[in-house]
Amino acid sequence: MNANLIVSNILNPPVLFFFLGMIAVLVKSDLEIPPPIPKLFSLYLLLAIGFKGGVELTKSGINQQVVLTILAAIVMACVVPLYTFFILRLKLDTYDSAAIAATYGSISAVTFITASAFLTELGMPFDGFMVAALALMESPAIIVGLILVNFFARDEKREFVWSEVLRDAFLNSSVFLLVGSLIIGVLTGEHGWEVLSPFTQQMFYGVLTFFLLDMGLVAARRIKDLQKTGFFLISFAILIPILNAGVGLLIARAIDMSQGNALLFAVLCASASYIAVPAAMRLTVPEANPSLYVSTALAVTFPFNIIVGIPLYLYGINLLWS
């Protein structure tokens, strides 16, 4: 693999600020970002990427490539938790396996946004409809995870209030804002982009940088939880993203995605949710240990993807598409 890709990614200002946040915790600095601010930044990033995706979608329209990409995204969101669950069952109980499988079947919007910024820096084009794939991949994994619990936890009959589960899965704040922004981008098109570009484009990298600084702080604080996970889960949190990305790239090649879209699709397949799915699992599968599925996703997989994973998957694309 070309080491320049990794160096280029690491020397991106947002990624360097992620390191700065981690270092702040490790050296016991009192650096802290008040809790409401990261939430505001995450909402801004979802709004900006969703709106831009909607505007770009008006240019491309709905074609065969859009439909195939969205179908592939939904299939991966449903299939990844299934095979991940059975891998995890080699060492863990049903509850922890299902919760972690759902976490890795879902996505990290921030990893997707970081990969988008990486592509922009390289001058590689990608399509706005990938945001629709992002939105549609977050929720199915929650449903699959709960089905796995219901089917395999035979010691206890589980009763879920499915209306509440579905509402939380498909109407949680991140999915709602992302889809809503996408629709508004489609409705307003280029005129809307001209009006909002000072807000959605010129501020974007600054907000992403500040948000990744906070993510560095949060990830470093989760490192101590890794002591509870053991070697198996730490290895899993590094290897399963590579496996998922590899499957995603084969699908992307089969349906003839562009290289930029393929990278974003691979990143979606490789990432893990550390917000929506953990929140849902805490409510619906209280038997699962949150320190396992949150710490692996946030303290291992997220840093791995933004530091090594993104350039690694691009290297795979260069091999498959050459």
C-alpha positions in Angstrom: 0.0 0.0 0.0 1.2 3.5 -0.8 2.4 5.0 2.5 1.7 8.4 1.1 -2.0 7.8 1.3 -1.8 7.1 5.1 0.5 10.1 5.6 -1.8 12.3 3.6 -4.7 11.2 5.7 -3.0 11.5 9.0 -1.7 15.0 8.1 -5.3 16.2 7.4 -6.0 18.9 10.0 -9.3 17.2 11.2 -7.4 13.9 11.8 -4.5 15.7 13.6 -7.0 17.4 15.9 -8.4 14.0 16.7 -4.9 13.0 17.8 -4.7 16.2 19.8 -7.8 15.2 21.7 -6.5 11.8 22.5 -3.1 13.2 23.6 -5.0 15.7 25.9 -6.5 12.8 27.8 -3.3 10.8 27.9 -1.3 13.7 29.4 -4.2 14.5 31.8 -4.9 18.0 30.4 -8.1 19.6 31.6 -9.2 20.3 28.0 -12.9 19.7 27.8 -15.7 20.7 25.4 -19.0 21.4 27.1 -21.5 18.6 26.2 -24.1 20.6 24.3 -21.5 21.8 21.8 -20.5 18.4 20.3 -24.2 17.6 19.9 -24.6 20.8 18.0 -21.6 20.1 15.8 -22.9 16.6 15.0 -26.3 18.0 14.0 -24.6 20.6 11.8 -22.5 17.9 10.0 -25.5 15.8 9.4 -27.4 18.8 8.0 -24.6 19.9 5.8 -23.8 16.5 4.3 -27.5 15.7 3.9 -28.3 19.0 2.2 -25.3 18.7 -0.1 -26.3 15.2 -1.0 -29.8 16.3 -1.9 -28.5 19.1 -4.1 -26.1 16.6 -5.9 -29.0 14.2 -6.3 -31.0 16.7 -8.3 -28.1 16.8 -10.8 -27.7 13.0 -11.2 -31.4 12.1 -10.9 -32.7 8.6 -10.0 -31.0 6.1 -12.3 -30.0 2.5 -12.2 -26.8 3.2 -10.4 -28.7 5.0 -7.6 -31.1 2.1 -7.2 -28.4 -0.5 -7.2 -26.3 1.4 -4.6 -29.2 1.9 -2.3 -30.2 -1.8 -2.5 -26.6 -2.8 -1.9 -26.5 -0.6 1.2 -29.7 -2.1 2.6 -28.5 -5.7 2.0 -25.2 -5.0 3.7 -26.9 -3.4 6.7 -29.0 -6.6 7.1 -26.3 -9.2 6.3 -23.3 -7.8 8.3 -25.1 -8.3 11.7 -25.9 -11.9 10.8 -22.5 -13.2 10.1 -20.9 -10.9 12.7 -23.3 -12.4 15.3 -22.1 -15.9 14.7 -18.4 -14.9 14.8 -19.0 -13.3 18.1 -20.9 -16.3 19.5 -17.6 -18.2 19.5 -16.7 -16.2 22.6 -19.6 -14.2 23.9 -23.2 -14.8 25.0 -26.3 -14.1 22.8 -27.0 -10.6 24.3 -23.5 -9.2 23.9 -23.1 -10.8 20.5 -26.4 -9.4 19.2 -25.6 -5.9 20.5 -22.1 -5.8 19.0 -23.4 -7.3 15.8 -26.0 -4.5 15.5 -23.3 -1.9 16.3 -21.1 -3.1 13.4 -24.0 -3.6 11.0 -24.9 0.1 11.4 -22.7 3.0 10.4 -20.7 6.0 11.7 -21.7 9.2 10.0 -18.6 10.9 11.2 -16.4 8.3 9.5 -18.3 8.8 6.3 -17.9 12.6 6.5 -14.2 12.2 7.2 -13.9 9.9 4.1 -15.8 12.5 2.1 -13.3 15.2 3.2 -10.4 12.8 2.3 -11.8 12.4 -1.2 -12.3 16.1 -1.6 -8.7 16.7 -0.6 -7.6 14.1 -3.3 -9.9 15.6 -5.9 -11.8 12.4 -6.4 -15.4 12.9 -7.3 -18.3 11.1 -5.6 -22.1 11.3 -5.9 -24.6 12.9 -3.6 -26.8 9.9 -3.5 -24.3 8.2 -1.3 -25.8 10.2 1.5 -29.1 8.3 0.9 -27.1 5.0 1.4 -25.7 6.5 4.7 -29.2 7.3 5.9 -30.7 3.9 5.0 -27.9 1.8 6.6 -28.2 3.1 10.1 -31.5 1.6 11.2 -31.9 -2.0 9.7 -29.0 -3.3 11.9 -31.0 -2.4 15.1 -34.0 -4.5 13.8 -31.7 -7.4 12.9 -30.0 -7.3 16.3 -33.3 -7.5 18.1 -34.5 -10.4 15.9 -31.3 -12.3 16.7 -31.9 -11.8 20.5 -35.6 -12.9 20.1 -34.6 -16.0 18.2 -31.5 -17.2 20.0 -32.1 -16.1 23.6 -34.2 -19.2 24.3 -33.9 -19.0 28.1 -36.3 -16.1 28.1 -39.1 -15.0 25.9 -38.4 -11.5 24.8 -41.3 -9.0 24.3 -40.4 -5.9 22.4 -42.8 -3.0 21.8 -42.0 -3.0 18.1 -43.7 0.3 17.4 -41.3 2.0 19.8 -38.3 0.1 18.4 -39.2 1.0 14.8 -39.8 4.6 15.8 -36.4 4.9 17.6 -34.7 3.1 14.7 -36.1 5.2 11.8 -37.0 8.5 13.5 -34.0 9.1 15.8 -32.6 12.5 15.5 -29.6 11.7 13.2 -31.7 9.7 10.6 -34.5 12.3 10.7 -32.2 15.3 10.2 -30.1 13.5 7.5 -33.1 12.4 5.5 -34.9 15.7 6.0 -31.9 17.7 4.9 -31.5 15.4 1.9 -35.1 16.1 0.8 -34.7 19.8 1.3 -31.6 19.7 -0.8 -33.5 17.9 -3.6 -36.4 20.4 -3.4 -34.3 23.5 -3.5 -31.5 22.4 -5.8 -28.8 24.8 -7.0 -30.7 27.9 -5.7 -30.8 26.4 -2.2 -27.1 25.6 -2.4 -26.2 29.2 -3.4 -28.2 30.5 -0.4 -26.8 28.1 2.2 -23.3 27.4 0.9 -21.7 30.0 3.3 -23.2 27.9 6.1 -23.0 24.4 4.8 -19.7 24.5 2.9 -17.4 27.3 4.2 -17.9 26.3 7.8 -17.8 22.6 7.2 -14.1 21.8 7.7 -13.9 24.0 10.8 -16.8 22.3 12.5 -15.5 18.8 11.4 -12.1 19.6 12.9 -13.6 20.8 16.2 -15.9 17.7 16.3 -13.0 15.3 15.8 -11.1 17.1 18.6 -14.0 16.1 20.9 -14.1 12.6 19.4 -10.4 12.2 20.3 -11.2 13.2 23.9 -14.1 10.7 24.1 -12.2 7.8 22.4 -9.2 8.2 24.7 -11.4 8.1 27.7 -12.8 4.8 26.5 -9.4 3.2 26.2 -9.5 2.0 29.8 -12.7 0.1 29.0 -10.8 -2.1 26.5 -9.2 -3.9 29.5 -12.7 -5.5 29.9 -13.0 -6.6 26.3 -9.9 -8.9 26.0 -7.8 -9.7 23.0 -10.6 -11.3 21.1 -12.8 -8.2 20.9 -9.9 -5.8 20.2 -8.8 -8.0 17.3 -12.4 -8.3 16.2 -12.8 -4.5 16.2 -9.8 -4.2 13.8 -10.3 -7.2 11.5 -14.1 -7.1 11.0 -14.0 -3.6 9.4 -11.5 -4.9 6.9 -13.7 -7.9 6.2 -16.8 -5.8 5.8 -15.0 -3.3 3.6 -13.7 -6.1 1.5 -17.2 -7.5 0.9 -18.4 -4.0 0.2 -15.7 -3.4 -2.4 -16.5 -6.6 -4.2 -20.2 -5.5 -4.3 -19.2 -2.0 -5.5 -17.0 -3.5 -8.3 -19.8 -5.9 -9.3 -22.3 -3.0 -9.7 -19.7 -0.7 -11.3 -19.6 2.0 -8.8 -17.1 4.9 -9.4 -14.0 4.8 -7.2 -15.1 7.7 -5.0 -18.5 6.1 -4.4 -16.8 2.7 -3.8 -14.6 4.2 -1.0 -17.6 5.8 0.7 -19.6 2.5 0.4 -16.6 0.5 1.9 -16.4 3.0 4.7 -20.1 2.6 5.5 -19.7 -1.2 5.5 -16.6 -1.0 7.7 -17.8 1.6 10.3 -19.7 1.0 13.5 -22.3 3.0 15.3 -21.4 4.5 18.6 -24.5 6.7 19.1 -27.8 5.4 17.6 -27.3 1.6 18.1 -25.8 1.8 21.6 -28.7 4.0 22.7 -31.2 1.5 21.2 -29.4 -1.5 22.7 -29.4 0.0 26.2 -33.1 0.3 26.1 -34.1 -3.0 24.4 -31.2 -5.4 25.4 -30.2 -4.3 28.9 -28.5 -7.7 29.5 -25.8 -6.7 27.0 -22.7 -5.0 28.4 -22.4 -1.4 27.0 -18.7 -1.2 27.8 -18.2 -4.0 25.2 -20.1 -2.5 22.2 -19.3 1.1 22.9 -15.6 0.8 23.6 -14.8 -1.4 20.6 -16.7 0.9 18.2 -15.4 4.1 19.6 -11.9 3.4 21.0 -10.8 0.9 18.4 -12.8 0.8 15.1 -13.4 4.5 14.8 -9.7 5.5 15.1 -8.6 2.6 13.0 -10.9 3.6 10.2 -10.1 7.3 10.1 -6.3 6.7 10.4 -5.6 3.5 8.5 -8.9 2.2 7.2 -9.7 4.9 4.7 -6.4 4.9 2.8 -6.3 1.0 3.1 -9.7 0.8 1.4 -8.6 3.2 -1.3 -5.6 1.0 -1.9 -8.0 -1.9 -2.4 -10.0 0.1 -4.8 -6.9 1.0 -6.8 -6.1 -2.8 -7.1 -9.7 -3.9 -8.0 -10.4 -1.0 -10.5 -7.0 -1.1 -12.2 
